Amino acid sequence: LDPQVGVLDIVPQDIGRVLLNLINNAFYATDERKKKGEANYEPIVTIETKKLKDMVSISVKDNGMGIPEVIKEKIFQPFFTTKPTGQG
């Protein structure tokens, strides 16, 4: 985490919900890849903050399954999910 970020004026419930969803999705993706039994695969989820002039960047990255090209244009649609029913 970037110590230069400092204190932010945000709505805790909103940012909490966003981060929880991103992290849950990252854990799901890495778990799905792990289930495939790939040799030497080690699940990794990283979270990084960075101060960029008058903005703050928060990134959540994983080394899971990735997003298939055919659905990338849909990922910002409300309620879109690639998870099975009941999984999120």
Buried (B, 14 or more C-beta within 10 A) or exposed (E): EEEEBEEEEEEEEEEEEEEEEBBEBBBBBBEBBBEEEEEEEEBEBEEEBEEEEEEBEBEBEBBBBEEEEEEEEEEEEEEEEBEEEEEE
